[in-house]
């Protein structure tokens, strides 16, 4: 009897975990679709809900992109910082953080863009040319 009870409990728990995983990905992909459409506030809401279920670096990065899109550079910076804290080789996060820093007039923007270039970001090369080359000349 105990074995049947434990087996039933395991099945219920595994179904619950799978449902949570599906909820997370549904929220994350909904946020991405809204981000692409420029519906930044709704995208942020989806990412916030997804982050309550799981906290991978890429959700912070995409939420940062949504904040960037609505020109909330302080919130974008916080999310890019969190993504980089979780993943030190997150190329796109260095690039985006460098762009935010350039908008905010932070002179360390070029350091982030150089780091992104070293990690093979083609977008960072263009941003570096635009934001950093002329500062040196």
matplotlib code that plots the C-alpha trace (Angstrom):
import matplotlib.pyplot as plt

x = [0.0, 2.8, 4.5, 1.3, 0.9, 4.5, 4.2, 1.0, 2.7, 5.7, 3.4, 1.5, 4.7, 6.3, 3.1, 3.1, 6.8, 6.1, 3.2, 5.3, 8.0, 5.4, 4.1, 7.5, 8.3, 4.8, 5.3, 8.9, 7.9, 4.8, 7.2, 9.4, 6.5, 5.4, 8.9, 9.2, 5.9, 7.2, 4.7, 7.3, 5.1, 3.2, 6.5, 7.9, 4.8, 5.3, 9.0, 8.2, 5.8, 8.3, 11.0, 8.7, 9.0, 12.6, 15.5, 17.7, 20.0, 18.3, 15.0, 16.8, 18.5, 15.2, 13.5, 16.4, 15.7, 12.1, 13.2, 15.7, 12.9, 10.8, 13.8, 14.0, 17.8, 18.3, 16.1, 17.7, 21.1, 20.0, 18.8, 21.9, 24.0, 22.0, 22.4, 26.2, 26.4, 24.9, 26.8, 30.2, 30.4, 27.0, 28.1, 24.9, 24.5, 27.9, 26.9, 23.5, 24.9, 27.6, 24.8, 22.9, 26.0, 26.6, 23.0, 23.7, 27.0, 29.0, 32.5, 33.0, 30.6, 33.6, 34.9, 31.7, 31.7, 35.3, 34.5, 31.6, 33.9, 36.3, 33.4, 32.6, 29.6, 29.2, 26.7, 29.3, 31.8, 29.4, 28.4, 32.1, 32.8, 30.0, 30.5, 34.1, 36.3, 35.5, 36.1, 39.7, 40.4]
y = [0.0, 2.4, 1.7, 2.6, 5.8, 6.8, 6.0, 8.1, 10.9, 10.8, 10.9, 13.9, 15.7, 15.0, 16.2, 19.4, 20.1, 19.5, 21.9, 24.5, 24.1, 24.5, 27.6, 29.0, 28.5, 29.7, 32.9, 33.3, 32.8, 35.1, 37.8, 37.3, 37.7, 40.8, 42.2, 41.8, 43.6, 46.5, 45.8, 46.3, 46.7, 43.5, 41.7, 42.8, 41.4, 38.0, 38.0, 38.9, 36.0, 33.6, 34.7, 33.7, 30.1, 30.0, 32.5, 31.8, 34.5, 34.8, 35.9, 38.8, 39.6, 39.8, 41.7, 44.1, 44.4, 45.3, 47.9, 49.2, 49.4, 51.6, 53.7, 52.7, 52.4, 52.1, 49.0, 47.6, 48.1, 46.2, 43.2, 43.1, 43.2, 40.3, 38.3, 38.9, 38.0, 34.7, 34.2, 36.0, 35.1, 36.4, 38.2, 39.9, 41.2, 42.9, 44.5, 45.7, 46.9, 48.8, 50.5, 51.4, 52.9, 55.0, 56.3, 57.2, 58.9, 56.3, 56.2, 52.5, 51.6, 51.0, 48.4, 46.4, 46.7, 45.5, 42.5, 41.7, 42.0, 39.6, 37.2, 37.5, 39.8, 41.4, 44.0, 45.1, 45.9, 48.3, 49.9, 50.2, 52.0, 54.4, 55.1, 54.6, 55.1, 58.8, 59.4, 58.3, 60.5]
z = [0.0, 0.9, -2.5, -4.4, -2.4, -3.0, -6.7, -6.9, -5.1, -7.5, -10.5, -9.2, -8.4, -11.8, -13.5, -11.4, -12.2, -15.9, -15.8, -14.1, -16.8, -19.5, -17.8, -17.6, -21.3, -22.4, -20.4, -21.7, -25.4, -25.0, -23.6, -26.6, -29.1, -27.3, -27.3, -31.0, -31.5, -29.4, -26.6, -23.9, -20.8, -21.6, -22.4, -19.0, -17.3, -18.9, -18.1, -14.4, -14.2, -15.8, -13.4, -10.5, -11.9, -12.9, -13.2, -16.2, -17.4, -20.8, -19.2, -17.4, -20.7, -22.6, -19.9, -20.1, -23.8, -23.1, -20.6, -23.2, -25.7, -23.4, -22.6, -19.0, -19.1, -15.3, -15.2, -18.4, -16.8, -13.7, -15.8, -18.0, -14.8, -13.4, -16.6, -16.6, -12.9, -13.8, -17.0, -17.4, -21.1, -22.2, -25.3, -26.1, -22.6, -22.7, -26.0, -24.7, -21.5, -23.4, -25.5, -22.3, -20.8, -23.9, -23.7, -20.1, -20.9, -18.9, -20.3, -19.4, -22.3, -24.6, -22.1, -22.4, -26.2, -26.4, -24.2, -26.5, -29.6, -28.0, -27.5, -31.3, -31.3, -34.7, -33.3, -30.8, -33.6, -35.2, -31.8, -30.9, -34.2, -33.6, -29.9, -29.1, -32.2, -32.5, -28.8, -29.2, -32.3]

ax = plt.figure().add_subplot(projection="3d")
ax.plot(x, y, z, "-o")
ax.set_aspect("equal")
plt.show()
